[in-house]
Each structure stands twice: as structure tokens, then as C-alpha cells.
Amino acid sequence: MASWADTPGLPRSVKLAYDAYAGSFYVMSAEVEMELKDGQYSIATNSKTEGFAAWMFSWTSHVKTEGRREEAVLTPTHHRVESHWNDRNQIVQLRYENKNPIVAKLEPPSDSAKRDPVPENLRGNTVDPLTMTANLVLGMASGGGCEGNFRVFDGRRRYDMNIFHGVTDELQEHSSAIYSGEAQTCAIELKRIAGFWKKSTKAGTPLLAPTLWMASPLEGAPAVPVKFAAYSSFGSFRIHLTRFQMDDEVIELEKY
């Protein structure tokens, strides 16, 4: 079955917007744009702290990935991250050769006293976080399930992301979300391999068991993440889809 981007009449780009909450506090917004054309793809995200979180600290992030597309399989060629945390800037630039990432730029350099660099032998045959998510979307659009095993390297950290097909759920109407109705749940397991803060959980230890909900907000549109939730001893963390655009069709949450 062809992927949604190869089907005549369907869009080559999709734009999404999300709001994130820690407990009842609005803490972050994010915009995502995915474009597919001529055997290539690009994904860009822009994120920043909002509300309660923005009072405490300032954080912005701009991430972009470009690569090659073969039907429903995406292979990155370049990945770039620019983030600003209070008065500190961070830059990560990766390029890929034979599916292996090369760190072209890393500012500031990894501090070995705080985190160990990811060894070269653990970086091979990995994808960046944006490509991982887009591969999941295209896999579902081409008839696959909400599942996959991804080897991820983001320039500083190396982890495995395992996604498992779950039950079909019914999302109720919510004041912070544009989507309600039937959605496919996906269970997520993130396993740390290398490059994480030494003071945090040891490598190899699974983190929380968060859940992702995938659904199509418009008829003929690909299933995209419409909700994400994770829970810990610190409370709940939720992300809701607030805007979906496909060609000239737009669904947007009315904010007051």
C-alpha cells in the first residue's frame, strides 16, 4: 500500500501545533511541519516554554531534519538543533554517511564530568528523534501498526525507543484539545544506552511507560499524534494537539 504522500490528491505537507501541561499548569507550546516531496523529506519543530514554566525560566528550541524518502521509510541526511536555555545556547549538527551519524558541530562540547560521550560504536545505524516520529506516522499511513523499534542518537544521547501497538481508545472532548473520538494507543518504552547525565538513572534502565494516541483529525489525513501522557512521582505530563493543517483545511482550538 502506498504511503499517504504518494497518493494522488493528498497533501505533501502537514502542520501541527501542540500545548503541553505539567499537572494543571500550561508549560510549553510546539509547532511541527513535515514536508514530503520528490523522494525527500524535511521536518521542523519550534518549541518554547509557556505560562507557569516561562515565569521560571526561558527555553526555546528549533530543530530541523532533512533526508531521503523511499515509500514509507525515511533516512536522515542532516539534523540540526538550536536551543536557548536562559543565558545558554546549545547547537547540535549531524550529517549522515551510509546511515551513520557524524557529529559536525556540538556546542558546548560534552562535559565528561557530567555525562560520558556516546562511543562511536554505539552511534551506527541510528536515526534522529524527528525521523523516528515521522517513520512511525508513515508506517501507520501505509497500513502498518503503531509499533516499531528505533535506535536513536540525537548528538548527545543514545537510546532505544520501542513502541508497541495498544488498544483502540475513545478520547473524550477536552477544552485543551481539538480531537475527540476513536484513537489508537501506543505504549512507549525508552531505554537509555549512553550519553545521559551521570546523576540520573543508569544506562539501560527503562524510564516511564508513557502512552501516545494516534488518530486522523480529518478525513483522508494521516494519523498523527493527538495526545501524549506520562505519569511519575512528580505528577502528570500531557500534550494535546491544538491545530492541524492539511492543504487549506485547518482545525484549530479556540483560545481565549
N, C-alpha and C positions, 0 to 999 in steps of 0.2 A: 504494500500500500504506500502511495506517495505521501510525503510529508505535507503539512498544510501550506508551506511556502512554495511547493511545486504544483499546487492545484490551481488551474486557471480561475481567475475571478477572486481569489483570496489575496490578502494583503502581503506585502513584503516587509512591513514593519508593524510593530505593536508597541504602544507606550503605556506604561503602568505607573501608578503612584500609590504609596503606602504610608500609613501612620502607625507608629509603634507606641505601646503603653507598658509601663512597669507598674503593676498593680492598677490603680485608677489614674495614674499620672501620665499625661501625654509627654513623651520624651524624645521622639525622633520622627523625621519625615524622610522619605526616599522616593526618587523618580528613577524609572528604568526604561530604556529604549533598546529594543532588539530589532535589527535590520538584517534581512537575508536577501542576497541578490547575486546572480552570475557566479555561483559556486563559492561565494564568500559570505562572511557574516561579520557583524560588529555588535557589541553590547556595551552600553554605557550606563553608569549609575551615578547619581548625585544624592548625597545624604548629608543631613545635619541635625544637630540637637535642637529640640524644640521645648517650649513650655518650661516645666519644672527643671528639666535637665539643663536647659540653656542658661538658667539663672546661676547654676553651679559651675558650669564650665562650657567653653566653646569648642565645638568639634565639627569639622566639615570634611567630606571625603568625595573625591572624584576618581572614578575607576573606569577604565575602558579596555576592552579586549577585541582584537581583530584576528580573523583566521580563515581557514578553508572549510567549505561545507561539501560533504558527499552524502546526498539524500538526508537522512536524519542523524548523521554523525558529524560533529563539529570538532575541528582540530585547531588549537590556537597557534598563531604565529607571533603575536605581540600582546603584552599585557602591561598596563601602566596604572599605578596608584599614586595619587597625590592627596595627602591628608594634612589637616592642620588641627592640632590639639593645644588650646590655649596659646602659648607662645612658641610651640614646637612644630616644625614641619617635617613630614616624612615623605619620601619618594621611593617607589619600587618600580623598576623597569625590567621586564623579562622579554627575551626573544627565544624562539624555539627552533632547534635544528634537529631534524629527524625525530620529532615529538619529544625531544628532551629540552628542558628549560635552561637558558643561560642567563645568569644574573648580570644585566648590563649596567645597572645602577642601583645602589642601596644607600639611602641617606636617612638618618645617620647609620653608620655601619653597626652590625650586631655587636652588642656588648657581651663578651663571653662570660663575664662575671654574673650576668643576669639571665642569659639564655645561651645555649650551645647552638652554633651554626648547624644548619642541616647538611650532613655529609653528602658529597657528590653522588655516592652510590645509592642514595635514597631519593634522589630527585628525578631519576629517569622515568619515562613513560607516565608522566603526570599531566594534569590539566589545571588551569586556574579556577577559582571559585565561580566566576561568571559562566565560563564554558560548561562547568559541571551542571549548573542550574538549567542552562539553555538545552543541554543534551537531554535532561530529564523532560523538559517541555516538548521537545521534538520527538522524543521516544514515545511519549503518550499520544502525540498527534498522529504518528504513523502507525498506531494500532497497538503499541506496547503498553505495559502496565506501569504503575507508579513504583518503579523499582530500579535499582542499579547499584553497582559497586564502583566507586570512583577513588582514584589515587590523586590527591590534591596537594599542590605546592604553590603557596602564594608569595614566595620570595623570602619569607622569614620562617614560615611554619610548614611542616609536612604532616598531613593527616589523611586518614581513610574515612570517606563518607559512604556509609551503607544505608540504602533506602529500601524499605520493604512495603509491598502492597498491603493496604489495610482494608477496612470495611467501607461501605458506602454510607455516608452520614448525611443528615439533613441540617443544614445551617439555618438558624432562625434569623429573622430580621434583627439588625443591630444598628444603633444610632451612629456607630463609627465605621460602618462598612456599607459598600454598595451591593454586595452579593448576598442573596439568601436562596436556599434551595439545596438540591442534591449535590454533593461533593465527594470526591474520592480522597480518603485519608491515606497518608503515607507516614509510616514510622521512620524516624531518623536516628541513626547511631553514628556519632563522631568519635573516632579512635585516634588519640594523639600518638604521633610517631616520633617527631623531633622538632626542635626549634621553639618550644613553648617556654614561658617564664619558669625558672627553676623553683620559685617559691610556690607555683601552682601544682596541680595534680601531676603525678608522674606520667611519663610517656607510656602509651599502651593502655591506659585506663579509660574506659568509656565515660563520656560525660552524661548530661541529662538525656532523657528519652523524649525529645520534643516531637510534635506532630505537625504535619503540613497538610493543608486541604487544597486540592486541585479541582478546578471547575472552569467551565466555559461561560463567561459573563454574557456573551452574545451568540446568537445562532450562527453557526459556521465558523466561529472563532476557535483558536486552540485553547485547550485547558491551560490555565496559568495558576500560580499560587494565589489563592484568595484569602487565606488565613494561615497564620503560624502561631503556635503556642508552646511555651515551655514553662516548667514549674521547678522551683528549688526551695531551699530553706529560706531564701531571701524574698520569696513571693513569686508572682506570675509575671510572665513577659509575653505580650501578644502583639501581633502585627496584622493589620486589616488592609485589604485592597480598598482604596478610596477613589480611584479613577482608572478607567480602561478606555483606550482609544484604538480603533482599528479602522484605517482609512478615515472617512468623515464621520463615522459613528462613534459617539462618545457617551459613556456613562460616568457621571461624576457625583460625588457626595456633596450635598448642600451643606456648607459650613456657615455658622452664624457668628 
